[in-house]
Amino acid sequence: MLTDLNHLTLAVNSVNKSFAFYTKILGFKPLALWNNGAYLQLGSLWLCFIIIKKDQYCYYEKSNQY
């Protein structure tokens, strides 16, 4: 059972539009913004936006703390 998330990476079409939505509408704290990505924070959750090519993939990491 999932009880906590440390960070989540989302592949997006537009970093700037996603950054604006998550900070202005959803209240995430902006941490960093660059051409192909961004870091945001909400509580203990770190959110990363990236632009990836169609042949790339996304993954998740699981903490060993239970």
LINNORQUI-V270626 format. One line per field, one symbol per residue. psi: psi as a letter, one per 30 degrees, with the letter a starting at -180 (. if undefined). burial: I if it has 24 or more other ideal C-beta (glycine too) atoms within 12 Angstrom, else O. Layout:
BEGIN
psi: ???
burial: ???
END
This chain:
BEGIN
psi: kkflkelkkkklejeeeeeeeeeeefgkkkekklegllklkjbfkkkkklkllfflllllkkkgk.
burial: OOOOOOOIIIOIOOIOOIIOOIIOOOOIOIOOOOOOIIIIOOOOOOIIIIIOOOOOOOOOOOOOOO
END
